[in-house]
Amino acid sequence: MQRRAFNSTLAKGLAAASATTLAGTAGAQTVPKRGGKLGLVLGGGSARGFSHIGVLKALEESGYKADVVVGTSAGSLVGAFYAAGYTPWQMEEVALKVRDIDVADLNSANKRGMFAGEALQKLVNDYVRQQPIEKLKLTFGAVATNLHSGEAVLLRSGDTGQAVRASSAIPGVFVPTQVGGNELVDGGLVSPLPVRFARALGATQVIAVDVGTKPQNNVGNGLYEVILQSFEIMGRALANLEGKEADFLIRPDTSRFSSTDFGARKDLIQAGYVAGRAALAELNRKVPPNAKAG
């Protein structure tokens, strides 16, 4: 029974290649392909997502500048800031300044999740100056999951904060997000490392950043910790498969951190920076820089 359930989950992830694409609330549309673009894919990982910022620091120092950014869950949050024009150093300042209470709006009116998600949506929109996705400086997409159909959904226009909220709505933790008449939850359910969507948006070469790790024996006693650990176990095989589709994969060592360790932000950013710097020699051979360093 357990093997059947796992195979079903894996099949849903692989089926995401034919996923629905939503343009805000306007319905489905086909994403046109463009050539000669560098894509950056940022995977899910809850608190470990802070290490994305460190990787971005290393890439920018070495002359890499993405044209297309696609993120799932925590990766959608970092990706939205990056697509809006924030430098990795500015993002680090924000990450170290924002308090848990700024995004964790405890929910008492709806029993479908511990947090409403409205605070996260507002925070993102405030920082991107209320710009919709299509007005961001870089081509950006956030991947979520349609709760009813199980399909992956690429959010490509409309409310940026709402897209990040939907992509990050871990079932049981956040209330599902309503977008265009659909209930959306965390994209990590079906596409924790959405390389294929970066290519759909025109990226011809893709650098993917996988901040997840093999589940460790560090699960806490609380409901939140149990849900996140279960989520990681489920998504690990999918992330490994999707990572093979990238031209280059960077995996920061986040194994010593819990996915709920939001107090380790600075250390997680540093772990990402170390991994980014260590990958540069091989990365330069496989995917040359496309901008001036510095």
C-alpha positions as CSV (number, residue, x, y, z in Angstrom):
1,M,0.0,0.0,0.0
2,Q,2.8,2.4,0.9
3,R,4.6,1.6,-2.3
4,R,1.4,2.2,-4.3
5,A,0.9,5.6,-2.7
6,F,4.5,6.6,-3.4
7,N,4.2,5.5,-7.0
8,S,1.0,7.5,-7.4
9,T,2.7,10.6,-6.0
10,L,5.7,10.2,-8.3
11,A,3.4,9.7,-11.3
12,K,1.6,13.0,-10.5
13,G,5.0,14.8,-10.4
14,L,6.0,13.4,-13.8
15,A,2.6,14.4,-15.2
16,A,3.3,18.0,-14.4
17,A,5.0,18.3,-17.8
18,S,1.5,18.8,-19.2
19,A,0.4,21.1,-16.3
20,T,-2.1,23.9,-16.5
21,T,-0.7,27.5,-16.9
22,L,-2.7,30.3,-15.3
23,A,-2.2,33.9,-16.2
24,G,-3.5,35.6,-13.0
25,T,-7.2,35.1,-13.0
26,A,-7.6,35.2,-16.8
27,G,-7.5,31.4,-17.3
28,A,-5.2,29.0,-19.1
29,Q,-2.8,30.0,-21.9
30,T,0.2,28.6,-23.8
31,V,3.5,30.1,-22.8
32,P,5.6,31.2,-25.8
33,K,9.1,29.9,-26.0
34,R,12.0,32.3,-26.5
35,G,15.7,31.5,-27.2
36,G,19.0,32.5,-25.7
37,K,17.9,32.9,-22.1
38,L,19.5,31.9,-18.8
39,G,17.0,30.4,-16.4
40,L,17.3,30.1,-12.7
41,V,15.1,27.6,-10.8
42,L,14.8,27.8,-7.1
43,G,13.3,24.8,-5.3
44,G,11.2,24.5,-2.1
45,G,12.6,23.9,1.3
46,S,10.8,26.0,3.9
47,A,13.5,27.6,6.2
48,R,16.3,26.1,4.1
49,G,15.1,28.4,1.3
50,F,17.3,31.2,2.8
51,S,20.3,29.4,1.3
52,H,19.0,30.5,-2.1
53,I,20.1,34.0,-1.3
54,G,23.7,32.9,-0.7
55,V,23.8,31.0,-4.0
56,L,22.6,34.1,-5.8
57,K,25.3,36.2,-4.1
58,A,28.0,33.8,-5.5
59,L,26.4,33.7,-9.0
60,E,26.1,37.5,-9.3
61,E,29.7,38.0,-8.1
62,S,30.8,35.7,-10.9
63,G,28.8,37.4,-13.7
64,Y,25.6,35.3,-13.8
65,K,22.4,37.1,-14.3
66,A,19.2,35.2,-14.9
67,D,16.7,36.2,-17.6
68,V,14.0,33.8,-16.4
69,V,13.3,32.9,-12.7
70,V,10.9,30.1,-11.6
71,G,10.4,29.1,-8.0
72,T,8.4,26.7,-5.9
73,S,7.4,27.4,-2.3
74,A,10.3,29.1,-0.5
75,G,12.0,29.4,-3.9
76,S,9.1,31.4,-5.2
77,L,9.5,33.9,-2.4
78,V,13.2,34.5,-3.1
79,G,12.5,34.4,-6.8
80,A,9.9,37.1,-6.7
81,F,12.3,39.5,-4.9
82,Y,15.0,38.7,-7.4
83,A,12.7,39.2,-10.3
84,A,11.6,42.5,-8.9
85,G,15.2,43.8,-9.0
86,Y,16.5,43.2,-5.5
87,T,20.1,42.3,-5.3
88,P,21.1,39.2,-3.2
89,W,22.6,41.5,-0.6
90,Q,19.4,43.5,-0.4
91,M,17.5,40.3,0.0
92,E,19.8,39.3,2.8
93,E,19.0,42.5,4.6
94,V,15.3,41.9,4.3
95,A,15.6,38.2,5.4
96,L,17.5,39.2,8.5
97,K,15.0,42.0,9.3
98,V,11.7,40.3,8.8
99,R,10.2,38.7,11.9
100,D,8.3,35.4,11.9
101,I,5.2,37.3,13.1
102,D,5.3,39.3,9.9
103,V,4.4,36.3,7.8
104,A,2.8,33.9,10.3
105,D,-0.8,35.1,10.7
106,L,-2.4,32.5,12.9
107,N,-5.7,31.5,11.6
108,S,-8.7,30.8,13.8
109,A,-11.6,31.2,11.4
110,N,-10.7,28.4,9.0
111,K,-9.7,24.9,10.1
112,R,-8.0,24.1,6.8
113,G,-4.7,25.5,7.9
114,M,-2.8,27.0,10.8
115,F,-1.9,30.2,9.0
116,A,-4.1,32.3,6.7
117,G,-1.3,33.4,4.3
118,E,-2.6,37.0,4.0
119,A,0.4,38.4,5.9
120,L,2.9,36.7,3.5
121,Q,1.0,38.0,0.5
122,K,1.0,41.6,1.9
123,L,4.6,41.5,2.8
124,V,5.6,40.4,-0.7
125,N,3.4,43.0,-2.4
126,D,4.7,45.8,-0.2
127,Y,8.3,44.9,-1.0
128,V,7.7,44.6,-4.8
129,R,5.8,47.9,-4.6
130,Q,2.5,46.3,-5.6
131,Q,3.8,45.4,-9.0
132,P,2.1,42.4,-10.7
133,I,4.2,39.5,-12.0
134,E,4.1,40.8,-15.6
135,K,5.6,44.1,-14.5
136,L,8.6,42.6,-12.7
137,K,12.1,43.3,-14.2
138,L,12.7,39.6,-15.0
139,T,10.4,37.0,-16.4
140,F,9.0,35.2,-13.4
141,G,6.8,32.2,-12.6
142,A,5.6,30.7,-9.3
143,V,4.6,27.0,-9.3
144,A,1.6,25.9,-7.2
145,T,-0.6,22.8,-7.2
146,N,-4.3,22.7,-8.0
147,L,-5.7,21.0,-4.9
148,H,-8.6,19.5,-6.8
149,S,-7.0,18.2,-10.0
150,G,-3.5,17.6,-8.7
151,E,-2.0,19.4,-11.6
152,A,1.0,21.8,-11.4
153,V,0.0,25.4,-12.1
154,L,2.5,28.1,-13.3
155,L,1.4,31.5,-12.2
156,R,2.7,34.0,-14.7
157,S,0.7,37.2,-14.2
158,G,-1.4,39.0,-11.7
159,D,-0.9,39.6,-8.0
160,T,2.8,38.7,-7.1
161,G,2.2,38.3,-3.4
162,Q,-0.8,36.0,-4.1
163,A,1.3,33.8,-6.4
164,V,4.0,33.4,-3.7
165,R,1.3,32.7,-1.1
166,A,-0.2,30.0,-3.3
167,S,3.1,28.5,-4.2
168,S,4.1,28.4,-0.4
169,A,0.7,27.1,0.9
170,I,1.9,23.9,2.6
171,P,-1.2,21.8,3.1
172,G,-2.2,21.7,6.8
173,V,0.1,24.7,7.5
174,F,-1.5,27.4,5.3
175,V,-5.1,27.7,4.1
176,P,-5.3,26.9,0.3
177,T,-5.1,30.1,-1.8
178,Q,-7.9,31.0,-4.2
179,V,-6.6,32.1,-7.6
180,G,-8.9,32.4,-10.6
181,G,-11.6,30.2,-9.1
182,N,-9.1,27.4,-8.2
183,E,-7.8,26.3,-4.8
184,L,-4.0,26.2,-4.9
185,V,-1.5,24.8,-2.5
186,D,2.3,24.3,-2.3
187,G,4.0,23.6,-5.7
188,G,6.3,21.2,-4.0
189,L,3.6,18.5,-4.0
190,V,4.1,17.9,-7.7
191,S,7.1,20.0,-8.8
192,P,9.6,20.8,-6.0
193,L,12.4,21.8,-8.5
194,P,10.4,23.1,-11.6
195,V,13.1,23.0,-14.3
196,R,10.6,22.3,-17.1
197,F,8.7,25.5,-16.4
198,A,11.8,27.6,-16.8
199,R,12.3,26.1,-20.2
200,A,8.6,26.7,-21.0
201,L,9.3,30.4,-20.3
202,G,12.1,30.5,-22.8
203,A,15.2,29.5,-20.8
204,T,17.7,27.6,-23.1
205,Q,20.1,26.9,-20.2
206,V,19.0,26.3,-16.7
207,I,20.8,26.5,-13.4
208,A,18.7,24.8,-10.6
209,V,19.2,25.3,-6.9
210,D,18.0,22.4,-4.7
211,V,18.0,23.5,-1.0
212,G,16.3,20.3,0.2
213,T,18.1,17.4,1.8
214,K,17.6,13.8,2.6
215,P,15.3,13.7,5.6
216,Q,17.3,13.7,8.9
217,N,16.3,12.4,12.3
218,N,15.6,16.0,13.4
219,V,11.8,16.0,13.4
220,G,10.3,17.9,16.4
221,N,7.3,17.0,18.4
222,G,5.0,19.7,17.1
223,L,2.4,19.4,14.3
224,Y,4.2,21.9,12.1
225,E,7.5,20.0,12.3
226,V,5.8,16.7,11.5
227,I,4.0,18.1,8.5
228,L,7.2,19.6,7.1
229,Q,9.2,16.5,7.6
230,S,6.5,14.4,5.9
231,F,6.5,16.9,3.0
232,E,10.3,16.6,2.6
233,I,10.1,12.8,2.5
234,M,7.4,12.9,-0.2
235,G,9.2,15.4,-2.4
236,R,12.7,14.2,-2.3
237,A,12.4,11.6,-5.1
238,L,10.6,14.2,-7.3
239,A,13.3,16.8,-6.7
240,N,16.0,14.3,-7.6
241,L,14.3,13.5,-10.9
242,E,13.6,17.1,-11.8
243,G,17.2,18.1,-11.0
244,K,18.5,15.9,-13.8
245,E,16.7,18.1,-16.3
246,A,18.8,21.1,-15.4
247,D,22.0,22.1,-17.2
248,F,23.6,22.6,-13.8
249,L,22.5,21.8,-10.3
250,I,23.7,23.4,-7.1
251,R,22.9,21.7,-3.8
252,P,23.9,23.6,-0.7
253,D,24.6,21.5,2.3
254,T,21.6,22.2,4.5
255,S,21.6,18.8,6.2
256,R,22.4,20.2,9.7
257,F,19.4,22.5,9.6
258,S,15.8,21.7,10.2
259,S,13.3,22.9,7.7
260,T,11.7,24.8,10.6
261,D,14.9,26.5,11.7
262,F,14.1,30.0,10.8
263,G,16.5,31.3,13.4
264,A,19.4,30.1,11.4
265,R,18.9,32.5,8.5
266,K,22.4,33.9,8.4
267,D,24.0,30.4,8.6
268,L,21.7,29.2,5.8
269,I,22.6,32.1,3.6
270,Q,26.2,31.4,4.2
271,A,25.8,27.7,3.4
272,G,24.3,28.7,0.0
273,Y,27.2,31.1,-0.6
274,V,29.7,28.4,0.1
275,A,28.0,26.0,-2.2
276,G,27.7,28.6,-5.0
277,R,31.4,29.5,-4.8
278,A,32.4,25.8,-4.7
279,A,30.4,25.1,-7.9
280,L,31.8,28.0,-10.0
281,A,34.7,26.2,-11.6
282,E,32.5,23.4,-13.0
283,L,29.7,25.8,-13.7
284,N,31.9,28.1,-15.8
285,R,32.7,25.1,-18.0
286,K,29.2,24.0,-18.5
287,V,27.3,27.3,-18.4
288,P,29.5,30.3,-19.1
289,P,28.7,33.6,-17.3
290,N,26.4,36.0,-19.3
291,A,27.2,39.3,-17.6
292,K,30.0,41.3,-16.2
293,A,31.0,40.2,-12.7
294,G,30.5,42.5,-9.7
